[in-house]
Amino acid sequence: MRSPHSALSYVLVEPKSIEDIPYIKKRVNEFGYLALTQKEFMKRNIHYYLFNTGFGTNLWIMEFVSFVIGLSIAGQTFYIQANR
């Protein structure tokens, strides 16, 4: 069992070949840790920040407000051009 005072965040390992990845993941999991590939690590971090922090909500709000403002400016421009 891991010590509750463990300060280990992550360890970077580069396998000699792609075929070694499942073996490395299995061995790391035997020690009670999670082994991820680079893509899995990136996907997990992105998912965390988008759904577990306020960043994702703020991002969606900014996109919605930008869409509404862009739509209103485009509508005004088309309206002015049509009435000339």
RARA-V964594 format. One line per field, one symbol per residue. burial: + if it has 9 or more other ideal C-beta (glycine too) atoms within 8 Angstrom, else -. A space follows every 10 residues. Layout:
# RARA-V964594
burial = ???
This chain:
# RARA-V964594
burial = ---------- ---------+ +--++--++- ---------- +--+---+++ -----+--+- ---------- ---------- ----
